[in-house]
């Protein structure tokens, strides 16, 4: 489905009906990924970048420690983590 063709109000209505009163952003994002409306790899990369930014601000760890931590968390090589972060 082309993203230009999506009526986001209809999509929101669809997910609201599907989840009833228990709707959360996390559930909607998971469902959109499941429906192939969001690229799962792009979402993972954005999560990695957000985690990296938070770790840089909130810890005294070295860059190498942060890369190793993210590598373990996301089950990717440190080289892949570096490529994702430095591509941002």
Secondary structure as a PSIPRED ss2 file (coil, helix, strand):
# PSIPRED VFORMAT (PSIPRED V4.0)

   1 X C   1.000  0.000  0.000
   2 X C   1.000  0.000  0.000
   3 X H   0.000  1.000  0.000
   4 X H   0.000  1.000  0.000
   5 X H   0.000  1.000  0.000
   6 X C   1.000  0.000  0.000
   7 X C   1.000  0.000  0.000
   8 X H   0.000  1.000  0.000
   9 X H   0.000  1.000  0.000
  10 X H   0.000  1.000  0.000
  11 X H   0.000  1.000  0.000
  12 X H   0.000  1.000  0.000
  13 X H   0.000  1.000  0.000
  14 X H   0.000  1.000  0.000
  15 X H   0.000  1.000  0.000
  16 X H   0.000  1.000  0.000
  17 X H   0.000  1.000  0.000
  18 X H   0.000  1.000  0.000
  19 X H   0.000  1.000  0.000
  20 X H   0.000  1.000  0.000
  21 X H   0.000  1.000  0.000
  22 X H   0.000  1.000  0.000
  23 X C   1.000  0.000  0.000
  24 X C   1.000  0.000  0.000
  25 X H   0.000  1.000  0.000
  26 X H   0.000  1.000  0.000
  27 X H   0.000  1.000  0.000
  28 X H   0.000  1.000  0.000
  29 X H   0.000  1.000  0.000
  30 X H   0.000  1.000  0.000
  31 X H   0.000  1.000  0.000
  32 X H   0.000  1.000  0.000
  33 X H   0.000  1.000  0.000
  34 X H   0.000  1.000  0.000
  35 X C   1.000  0.000  0.000
  36 X C   1.000  0.000  0.000
  37 X C   1.000  0.000  0.000
  38 X C   1.000  0.000  0.000
  39 X C   1.000  0.000  0.000
  40 X H   0.000  1.000  0.000
  41 X H   0.000  1.000  0.000
  42 X H   0.000  1.000  0.000
  43 X H   0.000  1.000  0.000
  44 X H   0.000  1.000  0.000
  45 X H   0.000  1.000  0.000
  46 X H   0.000  1.000  0.000
  47 X H   0.000  1.000  0.000
  48 X H   0.000  1.000  0.000
  49 X H   0.000  1.000  0.000
  50 X H   0.000  1.000  0.000
  51 X H   0.000  1.000  0.000
  52 X H   0.000  1.000  0.000
  53 X H   0.000  1.000  0.000
  54 X H   0.000  1.000  0.000
  55 X H   0.000  1.000  0.000
  56 X H   0.000  1.000  0.000
  57 X H   0.000  1.000  0.000
  58 X H   0.000  1.000  0.000
  59 X C   1.000  0.000  0.000
  60 X C   1.000  0.000  0.000
  61 X C   1.000  0.000  0.000
  62 X C   1.000  0.000  0.000
  63 X H   0.000  1.000  0.000
  64 X H   0.000  1.000  0.000
  65 X H   0.000  1.000  0.000
  66 X H   0.000  1.000  0.000
  67 X H   0.000  1.000  0.000
  68 X H   0.000  1.000  0.000
  69 X H   0.000  1.000  0.000
  70 X H   0.000  1.000  0.000
  71 X H   0.000  1.000  0.000
  72 X H   0.000  1.000  0.000
  73 X H   0.000  1.000  0.000
  74 X H   0.000  1.000  0.000
  75 X C   1.000  0.000  0.000
  76 X C   1.000  0.000  0.000
  77 X C   1.000  0.000  0.000
  78 X H   0.000  1.000  0.000
  79 X H   0.000  1.000  0.000
  80 X H   0.000  1.000  0.000
  81 X H   0.000  1.000  0.000
  82 X H   0.000  1.000  0.000
  83 X H   0.000  1.000  0.000
  84 X H   0.000  1.000  0.000
  85 X H   0.000  1.000  0.000
  86 X H   0.000  1.000  0.000
  87 X H   0.000  1.000  0.000
  88 X C   1.000  0.000  0.000
